């Protein structure tokens, strides 16, 4: 009886979503494209988790159909607000290069506010001292680090053009003396993230390559490359960057960077298409095995005993 009910749910689901490509349904159901194809063709029946996901989406469609025009507008506005809230919480790299610096108190407050999910307050603390029209002096060795934080705060509030402009200023504030060898790949990596937000994927890839020229094992750059490939939904690019990421992880990434990479990719909504690809499963398995070999005292990617 239960199996029959699942099959009925599957049939109703594909009747409602018949025109939606398998690739998109794979993201919605957290399955591979092949699994969706087999479900659609009736070769396989859905398991309990997939059936529950189907029922939830069917219910959403039926509820939406029964809404008045104003209710639909309100629902769309709530969905937009949720997307914006997610974008504000996208992790952006902040400089932690292990070098002791005597940061002024106002900058430490800005770091604290940004870390407490208050990017607007961080911007207020930073912009008067780092804005283009600022007359306050900031030491040249600190300026790129501070501009990077300001750009991250702009990114966190969705002000992408200002984030990119500020990152450009941060790069201009560096030189080739070696003082900024830690910050420059982070700035390039953050430029990649910002360009993905404005759908300029090709520029994002260029920024990733600049970051990797400076630091071959810079994990966030590889992450943004995979994000760009996922945004473009390009399987060949995804294969290419999965291979490069795995190779770099084996020779140049610290265990903490590998752990963070895995955890972030497993939970990032923007990686839904990537996680639905069969090639992702092999990559994820190898990364997990690599992390466990790096930290054999841990039993899982989150450091749980």
Secondary structure, 3 states (H helix, E strand, C coil): CHHHHHHHHHHHHHHHCCCCCHHHHHHHHCCCHHHHHHHHHCCCCCCHHHHHHHHHHHHHHHHHHCCCHHHHHHHHHHHHHHHHHHHHCCCCCCCCCCCCCCCCHHHHHHHHHHHCCCHHHHHHHHHHHHCCCCCCCCCHHHHHHHHHHHHHHHHHCCCHHHHHHHHHHHHHCCCCCCCCHHHHHHHHHHHHHHHHHCCCHHHHHHHHHHHHHHCCCCHHHHHHHHHHHHHHCCHHHHHHHHHHHHHHHHHHCCHHHHHHHHHHHHHCHHHHHHHCCHHHHHHHHHHHHHHHHHCCCCCCCCCCC
